[in-house]
Amino acid sequence: MFVQNQQSNVKIIDPAFFPLEYYDLNAYLNSLNAIEFQVISNDPLDSLTQFFKHFKFIVAAGGLVKKKETYLFIFRNGYWDLPKGKVEKSESVMDAAQREIMEECGLQNRPEIKRELSPSYHVYSMKGKSYFKKTHWFEMSYDGEETLYPQVEEGISEVVWLTKLEYQSKLKESFDSIRALISNYERL
């Protein structure tokens, strides 16, 4: 969704439509069968602010962890994903990323942060509430040899080290934000 203050080749469907819940917005946008949407406003920042005030903001952190020529992936709730989780109060995003990776994958030592990658943003609904999540991502390295253990209580059923060829075949069962993150990483 793009927000701008001018119209460019777009059909205005209902200028008064302003859903307060993500489910309502998602259902409406899906009914249009369009790929790209624009919100036209004289004050785009105010429009975004008004929309997102109905969302709970969550900050998360995670990593793309490399060991030799393999990368750490998890299979969570039916999707291939990268380990990540919520940042706790008074915790830095770097510490949170390392902690979450250790917890979700059973690592005994902290992976080493190499550099920060671009953050990802997504919205979702759960139990009738809408959430807007920003995830801070880091490229990391790890050299431990321990057996990996999935954090089952977080919906994780598998933790594996995958080669680039192996993870590329799994990405069709992943989220758009993960595919975009990895695509950007591979271009660096």
C-alpha positions in Angstrom: 0.0 0.0 0.0 1.4 3.4 -1.0 0.4 6.6 0.6 0.8 9.8 -1.3 -0.9 13.2 -1.8 -1.7 12.8 -5.5 -3.6 10.4 -7.7 -1.8 8.3 -10.3 -3.8 6.0 -12.5 -6.0 4.7 -9.7 -9.8 4.3 -9.5 -11.4 5.8 -6.4 -13.8 3.2 -5.1 -15.1 4.6 -1.9 -13.5 7.8 -0.6 -15.3 7.5 2.7 -14.1 3.9 3.4 -11.9 3.9 6.4 -11.7 0.5 8.2 -10.7 0.5 11.8 -9.8 -3.2 12.0 -7.2 -5.1 9.9 -9.6 -7.9 9.2 -12.1 -5.4 7.6 -9.3 -3.8 5.6 -7.9 -7.1 4.4 -11.3 -8.5 3.4 -12.1 -5.2 1.5 -8.8 -5.2 -0.3 -9.0 -8.9 -1.2 -12.5 -8.3 -2.7 -11.0 -5.8 -5.2 -8.6 -8.4 -6.7 -5.9 -5.7 -7.2 -2.2 -6.0 -6.6 -1.4 -2.4 -5.6 -3.4 0.1 -3.6 -3.0 3.7 -3.0 -4.5 5.9 -0.3 -5.0 9.4 -1.5 -5.0 12.1 1.1 -4.2 15.8 1.5 -2.3 14.8 4.6 -0.9 11.3 4.1 1.0 11.3 7.5 -2.3 12.1 9.3 -4.1 9.4 7.4 -1.5 6.8 8.3 -1.5 8.0 11.9 -5.3 7.7 12.1 -5.3 4.2 10.6 -2.5 2.8 12.8 -3.7 4.3 16.0 -6.0 1.3 16.1 -3.1 -1.1 16.1 -0.8 -2.2 18.9 2.8 -1.5 18.0 5.2 -4.4 18.6 9.0 -4.2 18.2 10.7 -7.5 17.4 14.3 -8.6 16.5 15.8 -11.6 14.8 18.6 -12.7 12.5 19.8 -14.4 9.4 22.4 -16.6 11.0 25.2 -18.2 8.9 27.4 -21.1 9.9 29.9 -21.9 7.2 27.8 -22.2 4.0 24.5 -22.8 5.8 21.8 -20.6 7.3 19.5 -21.1 10.3 15.8 -21.6 9.5 12.8 -22.5 11.6 9.5 -24.1 10.6 6.8 -22.3 12.6 3.0 -22.8 12.3 3.3 -24.1 8.8 5.8 -21.6 7.4 9.6 -21.4 6.9 10.8 -18.5 8.9 13.9 -16.9 10.5 14.2 -16.9 14.3 12.9 -13.7 15.8 10.8 -12.4 18.7 9.6 -9.5 20.8 12.0 -7.1 22.4 11.6 -7.1 26.2 11.5 -3.8 28.2 14.9 -2.3 28.8 16.5 -4.8 26.2 18.4 -3.6 23.1 17.2 -4.9 19.8 20.6 -6.6 19.3 20.4 -8.4 22.7 16.8 -9.4 21.9 17.7 -10.8 18.5 20.5 -12.9 20.0 18.3 -14.1 22.9 15.4 -15.0 20.7 17.6 -17.0 18.3 19.1 -18.9 21.3 15.6 -19.6 22.8 13.9 -20.6 19.6 16.7 -22.8 18.2 18.3 -24.2 21.3 21.7 -22.5 20.7 24.0 -22.6 23.8 26.0 -19.5 22.8 25.1 -16.1 21.4 25.5 -15.8 17.6 27.8 -13.0 16.7 26.2 -9.9 15.1 28.0 -8.9 11.8 25.8 -6.0 10.7 22.2 -4.7 10.8 19.9 -5.5 7.9 16.9 -3.6 6.7 13.9 -3.8 9.1 10.6 -5.4 8.0 7.1 -4.2 8.8 3.8 -6.2 8.7 0.3 -6.1 10.1 -1.7 -9.0 11.4 -4.7 -9.8 13.6 -5.0 -12.2 16.4 -7.9 -12.8 18.8 -9.7 -9.8 17.5 -6.9 -7.3 17.9 -4.8 -5.7 15.2 -1.0 -5.5 15.4 1.7 -3.5 13.5 5.1 -5.1 13.9 8.5 -3.7 13.2 11.2 -6.4 13.1 14.9 -5.4 13.4 17.1 -7.9 11.5 20.8 -8.7 11.8 23.2 -10.7 9.8 24.9 -13.0 12.3 27.5 -15.9 12.4 27.6 -18.9 14.5 30.2 -21.7 14.9 28.7 -24.0 17.6 28.1 -27.6 16.9 25.3 -28.5 19.3 22.1 -30.2 18.4 19.3 -27.8 17.6 16.0 -27.9 19.6 12.9 -26.1 18.4 10.9 -24.0 21.0 7.7 -26.0 20.6 5.6 -23.7 22.8 6.2 -21.0 20.2 4.8 -23.2 17.4 8.3 -24.2 16.1 8.5 -27.8 14.9 11.8 -27.7 13.1 15.1 -25.9 13.4 17.6 -26.6 10.6 20.8 -25.4 8.9 20.1 -25.0 5.2 22.3 -24.3 2.2 21.4 -21.5 -0.1 20.0 -24.0 -2.6 17.9 -25.7 0.1 16.5 -22.5 1.6 15.6 -21.1 -1.8 13.3 -24.1 -2.4 11.7 -23.5 1.1 10.9 -19.8 0.5 7.7 -20.5 -1.4 6.4 -21.7 2.0 7.5 -18.5 3.7 6.3 -15.0 4.3 6.7 -12.1 1.7 8.7 -10.2 4.3 11.2 -13.0 4.7 11.5 -13.5 1.0 12.2 -9.7 0.6 14.7 -9.7 3.4 16.7 -12.6 1.9 16.5 -11.1 -1.6 17.9 -7.8 -0.3 20.6 -9.7 1.7 21.6 -11.7 -1.4 22.1 -8.4 -3.4 24.5 -7.0 -0.8 
